[in-house]
Amino acid sequence: MRRGQALRSLLAVVALIALALAGCGSEPPPPSSVPEPAAAPPVGERPAGELVRLGGKPEGVVADPETGLVAVALRDPPRLALVDGESGEVEREVRLPAAARHLQLAAPGGPVLVPAEKANRLVRVALPSGEIEASTEVGRFPHDATATAGRFWAADEFGDSVSVVEGDRVVKTLPAPKQPGGIAATAGRVGVVAVRARKLEAYDQRTLESIGEIGAGVGPTHGVAHPDGRFFVTDTQGDAVLFYRLAPELEFFDRLNVPGTPFGIALDVDRGELWVTQTALNRVTVYSFDGRTPRRLRSYPTPRQANTVSVDAKTGRAFVAARDGRLQIIEPR
């Protein structure tokens, strides 16, 4: 047999084997890299709205509709800035045991849930006083935290677990898919986005049992929850936002294309709007989600490396934390 014919025969055999494996339901392994925000390019146009200089590489941000305060996580040194959402003035700063990248409210009016990552602690900061209500040791490197009735849940990124806190102590540690990141609660469920596993896992708020897990795109990072059971995940490596339901069943139902390495995500329930930061483009874009098909509404230029966003549910005012040291305030349309 000639060399060329032998090579063609070998290639044919390899192709048949590949087809056979595909027919058996084999899947390619997930990418080895962990999804991260893009390294943002220099800013090409003036950011929209008002800019407040905070310093300290702000990243986590959450707006409280009851007090009108905006909590912003800063580093070097690690602290929490409480900013007046209307004037942009810093009301006070709270020292933290370690820096945080994501913040949530336990409820309107506070407290603010602060996952102090390197300290392995979940800190609860009261509003408007800024007093530390509790500082609880949780699992390794808590990345995000959420609240349900009487409980607080921390996603332990390097512990592959979820710590469930009651009062000031962990009452249960739940196993989670590899490297849990974003976490949010809705409709009797808690959803956890596993960054390295590329999974979304749901837990029952009452029994603490796992409801199940489902694939979460190419490279997911964070999630937000609608009170009706919908759950929205930023597929950062897949340039998309993925739409799920956690209740009554865990299921995927839609995909929204969002170019530019989407990372930060916030939900404005009353206005039916989803805010998403596009870290490769230095933009934040607003999408509708209450119609039959999600659609793009408007987009704003941001400061460089705008990783997180929050919306005041009362005023509709949006706040974007950028690692260039500034907080961006965007007035409602």
N, C-alpha and C positions, 0 to 999 in steps of 0.2 A: 504494500500500500504506500502511495506517495505521502510525503510529509504533509502537504496541504490537506489531502483527504483525511489523514489521521487527526489533524487538528480540528477539522470540521466535525468529525465524528465525536471527538471529545467534548466539543462545545454543545453538541446536540444532547449528549448524555447529561451534561451539567444543567441544561435548560429543562430537561424532563424531570430531573430531581427537584429543581426549584419549583416547578409547577406542582409536583406531587406534594411537596411540603406546604405550598400555599393552599392546596385543596384540603390538607389536614388541619387548616386553621392556624398555622403558625404565624406569628407576628414579629416584625423586626424589633430588636431591643430599643428601648427609649434612648434618647441622646444622653451622653454621660455628663454634659454640662448642666449646671443648675441655672434655671431662668433668673435673670437679673434685669433691672432697668438698663436701657441703653446708656452708653457714655455720651451725654448730650453734646451736640456741636455748639459753637459760639452762637449767641443770640443774633438772629438776622433782622428782627423788627422789634419795635418798642412793645413791651408787655402791656396788656390791657389793664384798665382799672388803676387802683391805688397800690403803691408798693411801700411796705413798712420794713425798715432795716432792723433785723433782730440779731444777726450774727450767729455763730455757733452751729452752722450747717443744719438748719431746721429740716425735719422730715415728717414725723407724725403730726397730724392736725385733726382736731375735732371741734365742731361748733355746737354750743349749747343754746337751744332756743329759749330756755327759761330765764337764764341769767344774762344772756347776750354776750357771754364770754367765749373766746376761742382759745383752746389749749393747744400749745405748740411744743413739741419735744425738741430740745436743743442738746448739743453735745459740746465738750471741751470748754468748761466742765459740764457734766450731765445735769440738766435742769428742765423744768416745765415752765414755760412762759404763759401767763394768763393775760390775754389781750382783749381790750374792748373791741367788740366786733364792728362797732359803728365808727369810732374815732381812730382806731388803730393804735391807741396808746397801750403800752404795757402796764397793766395794773400791779402785777407782782410776779416774782419768780420763785419757784419751789425747787430746792435741791433734791436730786434723785441719787440713789445708790449706784445707778449705771444708766447709760443712755437707752432711749427707746426709739423704735422706728415707726410704730403704729399705735394709735390711740382710739379708744371707743368710750362712749358714755354708758354707764350702767343703766341710766334712765335720764329723761330730761331733768335738769337741775343737778345732775351728778350722782355719784362721784365719777371722776375720770379714771378709767382703767389704764394703768401705765405698766406695760411689760418691760421691766428693767433687765435687759438681756444678759449682760455679763455677770450680773449679781444673782441671776436665777430667782428673781423675786417678782411678784405681782403687787404693785403699789396702787392703793386707792386714794385719790386726792379729792377732797371735798370742794364744792363750789358754793359760793364765790370766795370762801375764806382761803383756800389753798392749803388747808391743814391736811396732813397725812392721816387718813382714817385707819389704815392697816397696811402692813408690808409683810406679805406671806411668801415663804420659801416654796417654790414650785419646782417643776422639772428643769432640765437643762436648756438654757437659752430660750426663754419664752419670747415669742415673736409677735403675737397678737392675742387679744383677750376679748371675751364677750360676756354678757350677763343674761341669766334667766331668773325666774322667781326664786329668790333666796340663794342663788348659786352664782359663782363666777367660774368661767372656763378659760384656761390658758393653753395655747398651742405651743408645746415645748419643741422647738424646731430641731435641736440636736439631741433630744431625748426620745424622738419618735413616739411621743405620747401626748395626752391631753390631761392636764391637772384640773380636777374639779374641787373648788374651794367653797366651803361654807364657813361663815364667820371669818376667823383668821387662820384656818388650817385646811390642809388638803384632806378631803374625805375619801377620794378615790383617784387613782391614776389609770387612765384608759389607754390601751394600745392604739396607735394610729399608724397609717401608712407612712413610709419613709419621708422624713423632713416636713412635718406639718407647718404651714405658714398662716395664711388667712383663716379666720374663724368668725362665724356669725350665727345668730339664733333667729328662728322664726317658726311659728305654727307648731309648737311642741317638739321641734327638732333643733339640733345644732349641726351646722355643716362645717367641715374642716377641709381645706385645700392642701393636699400633700404635694409639695413642690418637686421633690426628687422622684416620688412614685408616680407623678402625673395622675393623681386620683382625687376624687371628691368623696369623702366618707361622711355619712349622716348618723347621728346618735339621737336616741330618745331622751328628751330632757328629764323625764320623770324616772325611768328605770335605769338610765345611763347605758343601756344596751345599744350595740351597733345595729343600725337599720340596714346597712349595706354600703357598698362602694361602687363607683362608676368612673370610667375614664374621663379625664378633664383636659383633653387637648394635647398640644405639643409641648407646652411649657407653662403651666398655670402658676400664679403667684397669690392672688388675693380674691376675696369674695365679699359681697354685701347681700343682705337678705331683705326681701319685701315681707310685710306682715302676713300676706296671703299664702306664704309657702314657697314663693319663687326665690331663686338663688342665682346670683350673677357672678361669674368668674372671669377675671382677666387672664386670657391665654397670652402671656407676654411674648413667648417665642413664636406663637402661632398668629400674631397680629389679629386678635379677635376677642370678643366678649362672648362667653358661652352662657346659655340660658338653661336653667334646670328647675325642677320642682322637687322639694324635699318631702312634701306631704300632698296627698295621702300616700303617694309612692315616690321613691327616688327615681327620677327620669330626666333625660335630656330632651329639650324640645325646640331649641333654636340657636342660631349662630349669627353674630353681628361682626362683619369685617371692620376692624379698626387698625389702620396702618400706623407705623411709627413706634412699635414696641410699647403697647399700652401697659400701664403698671398700676397707678393709683386709681381708685374707683369710689364713687359716692352716689348715693341714691336720694333723690328728692321725691318722696312718695306722693305728696299732695299735688305736685305739678307734673307727675309722671315723667320725670327726667332722670337720666343717668349721665353722670359726669365722669370722664375718663381722661387721665393724663397720657400724652403721647411723648415718651421721654426722648425718642430719637428726633422729634420735630420741634421740641420746646413749645408744645401747644396743649391745651385742654379743650376737649370737644364734648358737646352736649347732644345726647340722643334721646328720642322719645322711646318709651317701652310699653305704653298702655294701649296702643293700637294693634291691629292684626299683624303688621310688619314693623319692626323697629326701624327708625329712620334718623338721619343726621339733621339736627336743628340749627346749630351754630357752633363756631369755633373761635378760640381766643389765643393769641400769643402769650406765652408765659416767660418768666425768668428762666435762666439756664438750670437744667436738672430739676425740673418740677416733678417730684416723685409721688406726692400725696395731695389729696383734695378732700374737702368737706363742705357741706352745704347746711346753712342755718334753715331748719324746717319752717321756722316762723316767717322770716323775711325773704327767703330765697337767695340770700347773699352767699356767694361761694368764696372759699378761702383755699389758696394753693400754696403749699410749703415747698420752697425751692432750696436746694443745698448750696446755692450761692449766697445764702445768708438773709434772704428776704421772704416776707409773707406777702402774697398777692391777694388783694380784695377786689372781687368782681361784683358789681351791683347787679341786681336782677334786671332782666330786659324790660 
